[in-house]
Amino acid sequence: MIHADIRQADAAPARKFLGRTLVFILTINLIVCLVLLFRPALFFVFGLASHGLNPQIVNLDFSNYWFAGKLITAGSPVAVLYHEIYFPAAQAFFGVEYNWHSWSYPPHFMLLVWPLSFLPYKMALLTFLGSTLALFVFACRKIAGTGLANERLLWIMLLPVIITNTVAAQNGFLTSGLMLLAFAVRAEGRYLFAGFLLACLTIKPQLGALIPLYLFIQRDWRTLVSASVFSVALIGISSLAFGADAWTAYLEVTVPYMSHVMNTGTGIFVYMMPTFFMAARSLGLNADTAVWVQAVVAIPLLLLFVYAILKTGNELTRLYLLAAFTFLIVPYGFNYDLGALIALGCLVYLRQRQAISESTPGHHSAHYADIAIWLLALLPVVSTRLALAGLPLGPVIILATTLYFLTANRAGALPEQHTQLASG
Protein backbone atom coordinates (compact mmCIF):
# COMPACT_ATOMS: atom_id res chain seq x y z
CA MET A 1 0.00 0.00 0.00
CA ILE A 2 1.18 3.50 -0.84
CA HIS A 3 2.32 5.55 2.12
CA ALA A 4 3.97 8.83 2.92
CA ASP A 5 6.84 8.11 5.26
CA ILE A 6 5.98 10.85 7.70
CA ARG A 7 7.47 10.17 11.10
CA GLN A 8 5.24 10.29 14.14
CA ALA A 9 5.81 13.27 16.40
CA ASP A 10 7.69 11.61 19.21
CA ALA A 11 8.86 14.75 20.92
CA ALA A 12 6.53 16.49 23.36
CA PRO A 13 6.95 19.93 21.72
CA ALA A 14 5.82 18.51 18.39
CA ARG A 15 2.73 16.91 19.94
CA LYS A 16 1.97 20.13 21.78
CA PHE A 17 2.24 22.20 18.61
CA LEU A 18 0.03 19.89 16.60
CA GLY A 19 -2.61 20.04 19.32
CA ARG A 20 -2.63 23.85 19.40
CA THR A 21 -2.64 24.09 15.63
CA LEU A 22 -5.49 21.61 15.41
CA VAL A 23 -7.64 23.65 17.80
CA PHE A 24 -6.81 26.95 16.11
CA ILE A 25 -7.47 25.75 12.58
CA LEU A 26 -10.66 24.03 13.69
CA THR A 27 -11.87 27.25 15.30
CA ILE A 28 -11.01 29.48 12.35
CA ASN A 29 -12.42 27.11 9.74
CA LEU A 30 -15.65 26.54 11.63
CA ILE A 31 -16.19 30.26 12.21
CA VAL A 32 -15.51 31.20 8.59
CA CYS A 33 -17.64 28.34 7.24
CA LEU A 34 -20.46 29.22 9.63
CA VAL A 35 -20.42 32.91 8.71
CA LEU A 36 -19.92 32.66 4.96
CA LEU A 37 -21.52 29.33 4.07
CA PHE A 38 -24.42 29.17 6.53
CA ARG A 39 -26.95 30.78 4.19
CA PRO A 40 -26.21 28.65 1.08
CA ALA A 41 -25.96 25.54 3.22
CA LEU A 42 -29.34 26.35 4.81
CA PHE A 43 -30.91 26.79 1.36
CA PHE A 44 -29.38 23.48 0.27
CA VAL A 45 -30.82 21.60 3.24
CA PHE A 46 -34.18 23.38 2.95
CA GLY A 47 -34.36 22.50 -0.73
CA LEU A 48 -33.72 18.84 -0.02
CA ALA A 49 -36.26 18.72 2.79
CA SER A 50 -39.03 20.60 1.00
CA HIS A 51 -41.70 19.00 -1.15
CA GLY A 52 -41.10 18.98 -4.89
CA LEU A 53 -38.40 20.83 -6.80
CA ASN A 54 -38.12 24.38 -5.51
CA PRO A 55 -35.66 26.97 -6.90
CA GLN A 56 -33.22 26.47 -4.00
CA ILE A 57 -32.51 22.88 -5.01
CA VAL A 58 -32.99 23.24 -8.76
CA ASN A 59 -30.74 26.25 -9.30
CA LEU A 60 -27.65 24.17 -8.55
CA ASP A 61 -25.02 23.08 -11.04
CA PHE A 62 -26.06 19.45 -10.66
CA SER A 63 -29.31 20.22 -12.49
CA ASN A 64 -27.11 20.63 -15.57
CA TYR A 65 -25.97 17.01 -15.33
CA TRP A 66 -29.38 15.54 -14.49
CA PHE A 67 -31.29 17.35 -17.23
CA ALA A 68 -28.59 16.53 -19.78
CA GLY A 69 -29.24 12.87 -18.97
CA LYS A 70 -32.95 13.44 -19.54
CA LEU A 71 -32.27 14.81 -23.03
CA ILE A 72 -29.98 11.88 -23.79
CA THR A 73 -32.69 9.43 -22.73
CA ALA A 74 -35.16 11.31 -24.93
CA GLY A 75 -32.86 10.71 -27.91
CA SER A 76 -31.39 14.21 -28.15
CA PRO A 77 -27.78 14.00 -26.88
CA VAL A 78 -26.47 16.54 -29.37
CA ALA A 79 -29.07 19.08 -28.20
CA VAL A 80 -27.20 19.24 -24.87
CA LEU A 81 -24.28 20.88 -26.65
CA TYR A 82 -26.32 23.70 -28.21
CA HIS A 83 -27.11 26.36 -25.62
CA GLU A 84 -29.92 27.87 -27.70
CA ILE A 85 -31.68 24.49 -27.56
CA TYR A 86 -30.56 23.23 -24.17
CA PHE A 87 -31.36 26.16 -21.91
CA PRO A 88 -34.91 26.87 -23.17
CA ALA A 89 -35.69 23.16 -22.81
CA ALA A 90 -34.28 23.14 -19.25
CA GLN A 91 -36.21 26.27 -18.32
CA ALA A 92 -39.41 24.78 -19.73
CA PHE A 93 -38.83 21.67 -17.61
CA PHE A 94 -37.79 23.32 -14.32
CA GLY A 95 -39.82 26.53 -14.60
CA VAL A 96 -39.25 30.20 -15.34
CA GLU A 97 -37.27 30.68 -12.10
CA TYR A 98 -34.56 28.38 -13.43
CA ASN A 99 -31.38 30.46 -13.73
CA TRP A 100 -28.97 30.50 -16.65
CA HIS A 101 -27.16 27.18 -17.10
CA SER A 102 -25.18 25.87 -20.03
CA TRP A 103 -23.41 22.60 -20.79
CA SER A 104 -19.63 23.03 -21.02
CA TYR A 105 -18.23 19.50 -20.82
CA PRO A 106 -16.88 17.12 -23.49
CA PRO A 107 -19.28 14.37 -24.62
CA HIS A 108 -17.68 11.57 -22.60
CA PHE A 109 -18.85 13.27 -19.38
CA MET A 110 -22.37 12.51 -20.57
CA LEU A 111 -21.53 8.80 -20.18
CA LEU A 112 -21.26 9.38 -16.42
CA VAL A 113 -24.26 11.64 -15.85
CA TRP A 114 -26.66 9.76 -18.11
CA PRO A 115 -27.49 7.01 -15.54
CA LEU A 116 -28.26 9.64 -12.90
CA SER A 117 -31.24 10.84 -14.92
CA PHE A 118 -33.04 7.54 -14.23
CA LEU A 119 -33.25 8.49 -10.54
CA PRO A 120 -35.53 11.14 -9.04
CA TYR A 121 -33.75 14.49 -8.93
CA LYS A 122 -33.03 14.68 -5.20
CA MET A 123 -31.98 11.04 -5.00
CA ALA A 124 -29.70 11.54 -8.00
CA LEU A 125 -28.20 14.66 -6.38
CA LEU A 126 -27.43 12.85 -3.13
CA THR A 127 -26.09 9.83 -5.04
CA PHE A 128 -23.74 11.99 -7.09
CA LEU A 129 -22.44 14.03 -4.17
CA GLY A 130 -22.18 11.02 -1.85
CA SER A 131 -20.34 8.80 -4.32
CA THR A 132 -17.92 11.49 -5.50
CA LEU A 133 -17.22 12.59 -1.92
CA ALA A 134 -16.45 8.96 -1.06
CA LEU A 135 -14.01 8.87 -3.99
CA PHE A 136 -12.36 12.08 -2.81
CA VAL A 137 -12.03 10.86 0.78
CA PHE A 138 -10.65 7.51 -0.37
CA ALA A 139 -8.14 9.20 -2.68
CA CYS A 140 -6.98 11.59 0.07
CA ARG A 141 -6.42 8.72 2.48
CA LYS A 142 -4.72 6.69 -0.22
CA ILE A 143 -2.19 9.34 -1.06
CA ALA A 144 -1.70 10.37 2.60
CA GLY A 145 -1.07 6.80 3.68
CA THR A 146 -0.84 5.24 7.13
CA GLY A 147 2.06 7.37 8.32
CA LEU A 148 0.13 10.62 8.57
CA ALA A 149 0.76 12.08 12.04
CA ASN A 150 -2.61 13.80 12.42
CA GLU A 151 -5.29 12.84 9.91
CA ARG A 152 -7.93 14.93 11.69
CA LEU A 153 -6.03 18.06 10.71
CA LEU A 154 -6.30 17.09 7.04
CA TRP A 155 -10.10 16.89 7.19
CA ILE A 156 -10.43 20.10 9.18
CA MET A 157 -8.42 21.94 6.55
CA LEU A 158 -10.50 20.38 3.78
CA LEU A 159 -13.77 21.38 5.43
CA PRO A 160 -14.18 24.70 3.51
CA VAL A 161 -13.73 23.11 0.08
CA ILE A 162 -15.96 20.16 1.01
CA ILE A 163 -18.81 22.46 2.06
CA THR A 164 -18.25 24.76 -0.93
CA ASN A 165 -18.49 21.92 -3.44
CA THR A 166 -21.49 20.40 -1.66
CA VAL A 167 -23.63 23.54 -1.61
CA ALA A 168 -22.69 24.22 -5.25
CA ALA A 169 -23.54 20.58 -6.13
CA GLN A 170 -20.51 20.52 -8.42
CA ASN A 171 -17.99 17.93 -9.60
CA GLY A 172 -14.98 19.09 -7.55
CA PHE A 173 -14.97 15.89 -5.49
CA LEU A 174 -14.84 13.86 -8.68
CA THR A 175 -12.03 15.74 -10.42
CA SER A 176 -9.90 16.08 -7.28
CA GLY A 177 -10.44 12.43 -6.42
CA LEU A 178 -9.44 11.31 -9.91
CA MET A 179 -6.20 13.27 -9.80
CA LEU A 180 -5.17 12.18 -6.32
CA LEU A 181 -6.04 8.55 -6.86
CA ALA A 182 -4.30 8.48 -10.24
CA PHE A 183 -0.96 9.53 -8.76
CA ALA A 184 -1.42 7.34 -5.70
CA VAL A 185 -1.81 4.17 -7.80
CA ARG A 186 0.93 5.36 -10.14
CA ALA A 187 3.35 5.31 -7.21
CA GLU A 188 2.36 1.68 -6.66
CA GLY A 189 3.38 0.86 -10.23
CA ARG A 190 -0.20 0.55 -11.52
CA TYR A 191 0.43 2.66 -14.57
CA LEU A 192 -2.48 1.35 -16.61
CA PHE A 193 -5.02 2.22 -13.94
CA ALA A 194 -3.36 5.60 -13.38
CA GLY A 195 -3.65 6.34 -17.08
CA PHE A 196 -7.34 5.43 -17.05
CA LEU A 197 -8.03 7.78 -14.14
CA LEU A 198 -6.14 10.61 -15.81
CA ALA A 199 -8.10 10.00 -19.00
CA CYS A 200 -11.31 10.35 -16.99
CA LEU A 201 -10.00 13.68 -15.67
CA THR A 202 -10.30 15.07 -19.21
CA ILE A 203 -13.96 15.79 -18.43
CA LYS A 204 -12.38 19.05 -17.24
CA PRO A 205 -9.35 19.29 -19.51
CA GLN A 206 -8.03 22.54 -18.02
CA LEU A 207 -7.44 20.82 -14.67
CA GLY A 208 -5.09 18.33 -16.31
CA ALA A 209 -3.39 20.77 -18.66
CA LEU A 210 0.05 20.37 -17.06
CA ILE A 211 -0.11 16.63 -16.43
CA PRO A 212 1.35 15.57 -19.84
CA LEU A 213 4.29 17.94 -19.29
CA TYR A 214 4.69 16.64 -15.73
CA LEU A 215 4.82 13.03 -16.91
CA PHE A 216 7.18 13.98 -19.76
CA ILE A 217 9.60 15.69 -17.36
CA GLN A 218 9.62 12.55 -15.23
CA ARG A 219 9.95 10.33 -18.31
CA ASP A 220 6.95 8.31 -17.22
CA TRP A 221 6.10 7.02 -20.67
CA ARG A 222 3.89 4.18 -19.38
CA THR A 223 1.41 6.48 -17.64
CA LEU A 224 1.56 9.01 -20.46
CA VAL A 225 0.82 6.42 -23.14
CA SER A 226 -1.84 4.75 -21.00
CA ALA A 227 -3.63 8.06 -20.40
CA SER A 228 -3.46 8.89 -24.11
CA VAL A 229 -4.86 5.52 -25.18
CA PHE A 230 -7.70 5.66 -22.68
CA SER A 231 -8.51 9.24 -23.69
CA VAL A 232 -8.86 8.14 -27.31
CA ALA A 233 -10.98 5.22 -26.14
CA LEU A 234 -13.33 7.55 -24.25
CA ILE A 235 -13.70 9.67 -27.37
CA GLY A 236 -14.52 6.56 -29.37
CA ILE A 237 -17.01 5.17 -26.84
CA SER A 238 -18.83 8.50 -26.50
CA SER A 239 -18.93 8.81 -30.31
CA LEU A 240 -20.53 5.38 -30.55
CA ALA A 241 -23.01 6.21 -27.80
CA PHE A 242 -24.01 9.71 -28.91
CA GLY A 243 -22.81 9.91 -32.51
CA ALA A 244 -19.77 11.57 -34.02
CA ASP A 245 -21.86 14.74 -34.34
CA ALA A 246 -21.59 15.14 -30.57
CA TRP A 247 -17.86 15.79 -30.75
CA THR A 248 -18.27 18.01 -33.79
CA ALA A 249 -20.85 20.07 -31.91
CA TYR A 250 -18.67 20.21 -28.83
CA LEU A 251 -15.64 21.53 -30.72
CA GLU A 252 -17.48 23.83 -33.11
CA VAL A 253 -20.33 25.09 -30.91
CA THR A 254 -19.87 24.41 -27.19
CA VAL A 255 -16.20 25.40 -26.87
CA PRO A 256 -16.56 28.70 -28.78
CA TYR A 257 -19.73 29.56 -26.86
CA MET A 258 -18.15 28.87 -23.47
CA SER A 259 -15.04 30.85 -24.46
CA HIS A 260 -17.34 33.75 -25.32
CA VAL A 261 -19.04 33.43 -21.92
CA MET A 262 -15.74 33.33 -20.06
CA ASN A 263 -14.37 36.29 -22.00
CA THR A 264 -17.42 38.57 -21.99
CA GLY A 265 -19.96 37.15 -19.55
CA THR A 266 -20.80 38.70 -16.23
CA GLY A 267 -22.08 37.20 -13.02
CA ILE A 268 -20.89 35.44 -9.92
CA PHE A 269 -18.77 32.93 -11.86
CA VAL A 270 -16.23 35.65 -12.66
CA TYR A 271 -15.50 36.01 -8.94
CA MET A 272 -15.41 32.26 -8.25
CA MET A 273 -12.21 31.60 -10.23
CA PRO A 274 -8.91 32.14 -8.36
CA THR A 275 -6.92 32.65 -11.57
CA PHE A 276 -5.03 35.68 -12.84
CA PHE A 277 -7.22 35.94 -15.96
CA MET A 278 -10.44 36.11 -13.97
CA ALA A 279 -8.85 38.36 -11.35
CA ALA A 280 -8.14 40.86 -14.12
CA ARG A 281 -11.67 40.50 -15.48
CA SER A 282 -13.19 41.00 -12.03
CA LEU A 283 -11.36 44.33 -11.83
CA GLY A 284 -13.11 45.50 -15.00
CA LEU A 285 -10.41 44.76 -17.56
CA ASN A 286 -11.59 43.45 -20.92
CA ALA A 287 -10.75 39.95 -22.09
CA ASP A 288 -7.92 41.05 -24.39
CA THR A 289 -6.14 42.84 -21.56
CA ALA A 290 -6.85 39.98 -19.16
CA VAL A 291 -5.25 37.55 -21.61
CA TRP A 292 -2.10 39.67 -21.60
CA VAL A 293 -2.09 39.70 -17.81
CA GLN A 294 -2.43 35.92 -17.79
CA ALA A 295 0.33 35.50 -20.39
CA VAL A 296 2.77 37.82 -18.59
CA VAL A 297 2.29 35.79 -15.42
CA ALA A 298 1.94 32.31 -16.94
CA ILE A 299 5.04 32.23 -19.16
CA PRO A 300 7.64 32.73 -16.40
CA LEU A 301 5.60 30.54 -14.06
CA LEU A 302 5.63 27.74 -16.62
CA LEU A 303 9.41 27.91 -16.70
CA LEU A 304 9.48 27.96 -12.90
CA PHE A 305 7.19 24.91 -12.85
CA VAL A 306 9.58 22.92 -15.03
CA TYR A 307 12.57 23.99 -12.93
CA ALA A 308 10.78 23.23 -9.66
CA ILE A 309 9.73 19.74 -10.76
CA LEU A 310 13.27 18.95 -11.85
CA LYS A 311 14.78 20.20 -8.59
CA THR A 312 12.22 18.93 -6.07
CA GLY A 313 13.19 15.59 -4.62
CA ASN A 314 9.96 14.34 -3.06
CA GLU A 315 6.84 13.25 -4.85
CA LEU A 316 4.12 14.79 -2.68
CA THR A 317 5.69 18.22 -3.01
CA ARG A 318 5.93 17.76 -6.78
CA LEU A 319 2.25 16.84 -6.90
CA TYR A 320 1.37 19.92 -4.87
CA LEU A 321 3.35 22.01 -7.35
CA LEU A 322 1.49 20.36 -10.23
CA ALA A 323 -1.88 21.25 -8.70
CA ALA A 324 -0.85 24.77 -7.69
CA PHE A 325 0.81 25.76 -10.96
CA THR A 326 -2.23 24.52 -12.86
CA PHE A 327 -4.34 27.24 -11.22
CA LEU A 328 -1.58 29.78 -11.75
CA ILE A 329 -1.04 29.05 -15.44
CA VAL A 330 -4.47 28.14 -16.87
CA PRO A 331 -7.11 30.90 -17.05
CA TYR A 332 -10.08 28.87 -15.80
CA GLY A 333 -10.56 26.99 -12.55
CA PHE A 334 -13.26 27.34 -9.92
CA ASN A 335 -13.01 27.56 -6.13
CA TYR A 336 -14.71 24.16 -5.77
CA ASP A 337 -11.97 22.60 -7.92
CA LEU A 338 -9.32 23.27 -5.26
CA GLY A 339 -9.72 19.99 -3.35
CA ALA A 340 -6.60 18.25 -4.67
CA LEU A 341 -4.47 21.36 -4.28
CA ILE A 342 -5.54 21.89 -0.66
CA ALA A 343 -5.19 18.21 0.26
CA LEU A 344 -1.65 18.08 -1.12
CA GLY A 345 -0.78 21.43 0.46
CA CYS A 346 -1.98 20.12 3.82
CA LEU A 347 0.27 17.08 3.53
CA VAL A 348 3.28 19.24 2.62
CA TYR A 349 2.49 21.48 5.59
CA LEU A 350 2.21 18.58 8.02
CA ARG A 351 5.55 17.08 7.13
CA GLN A 352 7.29 20.46 7.01
CA ARG A 353 5.94 21.57 10.37
CA GLN A 354 6.69 18.22 11.92
CA ALA A 355 10.25 18.22 10.59
CA ILE A 356 10.82 21.73 11.96
CA SER A 357 9.24 20.89 15.33
CA GLU A 358 11.43 17.83 15.73
CA SER A 359 14.68 19.45 14.63
CA THR A 360 14.40 23.03 15.92
CA PRO A 361 11.39 23.55 18.24
CA GLY A 362 10.11 27.11 18.18
CA HIS A 363 11.65 27.92 14.79
CA HIS A 364 9.94 31.04 13.46
CA SER A 365 9.62 29.78 9.87
CA ALA A 366 6.94 27.41 11.16
CA HIS A 367 4.65 30.39 11.73
CA TYR A 368 4.91 31.37 8.06
CA ALA A 369 3.85 27.84 7.15
CA ASP A 370 0.86 28.18 9.48
CA ILE A 371 -0.26 31.38 7.76
CA ALA A 372 0.29 29.93 4.31
CA ILE A 373 -1.75 26.79 4.89
CA TRP A 374 -4.58 28.58 6.73
CA LEU A 375 -4.98 30.95 3.78
CA LEU A 376 -4.88 28.06 1.34
CA ALA A 377 -7.44 26.03 3.30
CA LEU A 378 -9.87 28.96 3.47
CA LEU A 379 -9.37 29.95 -0.17
CA PRO A 380 -12.54 28.25 -1.53
CA VAL A 381 -14.63 30.34 0.86
CA VAL A 382 -12.83 33.68 1.03
CA SER A 383 -11.57 34.09 -2.56
CA THR A 384 -15.04 34.84 -3.97
CA ARG A 385 -15.85 37.31 -1.19
CA LEU A 386 -12.53 39.08 -1.63
CA ALA A 387 -13.02 39.33 -5.39
CA LEU A 388 -16.54 40.72 -4.92
CA ALA A 389 -15.00 43.35 -2.63
CA GLY A 390 -12.55 44.35 -5.37
CA LEU A 391 -9.66 42.30 -3.97
CA PRO A 392 -9.19 39.26 -6.23
CA LEU A 393 -6.36 37.80 -4.17
CA GLY A 394 -7.06 34.13 -4.85
CA PRO A 395 -4.23 33.55 -7.34
CA VAL A 396 -1.90 35.71 -5.27
CA ILE A 397 -2.53 33.50 -2.23
CA ILE A 398 -1.85 30.37 -4.28
CA LEU A 399 1.36 31.89 -5.69
CA ALA A 400 2.60 33.11 -2.30
CA THR A 401 1.90 29.75 -0.66
CA THR A 402 3.62 27.89 -3.48
CA LEU A 403 6.70 30.10 -3.41
CA TYR A 404 6.93 29.66 0.36
CA PHE A 405 6.78 25.88 0.14
CA LEU A 406 9.32 25.94 -2.67
CA THR A 407 11.66 28.05 -0.55
CA ALA A 408 11.17 25.81 2.47
CA ASN A 409 11.90 22.75 0.34
CA ARG A 410 15.10 24.25 -1.06
CA ALA A 411 16.16 25.29 2.45
CA GLY A 412 15.94 21.71 3.63
CA ALA A 413 12.79 22.02 5.74
CA LEU A 414 11.25 19.16 3.77
CA PRO A 415 13.75 16.31 4.03
CA GLU A 416 13.33 13.71 1.33
CA GLN A 417 13.40 10.82 3.74
CA HIS A 418 10.22 12.17 5.36
CA THR A 419 8.21 12.71 2.22
CA GLN A 420 8.68 10.01 -0.34
CA LEU A 421 5.75 8.18 -1.81
CA ALA A 422 6.66 4.53 -1.90
CA SER A 423 5.05 1.23 -2.60
CA GLY A 424 4.99 -1.32 0.09
Secondary structure by P-SEA (a helix, b strand, c coil): cccccccccccaaaaaaaaaaaaaaaaaaaaaaaaccaaaaaaaaaaaacccccccccccaaaaaaaaaaaaaaccccccccccccaaaaaaaacccccbbbbcccaaaaaaacccccccaaaaaaaaaaaaaaaaaaaaaaaaccccccaaaaaaaaaaaaaaaaaaccaaaaaaaaaaaaaaaaaacaaaaaaaaaaaaccccccccaaaaaaaaacaaaaaaaaaaaaaaaaaaaaaaccaaaaaaaaccaaaaaaaaaaccccccccccccaaaaaaaacccaaaaaaaaaaaaaaaaaaaaaaaaacccaaaaaaaaaaaaaacccccccccaaaaaaaaaaaaaaaaaaaaacccccaaaaaaaaaaaaaaaccccaaaaaaacccaaaaaaaaaaaaaaaaaaaccccccccccccc
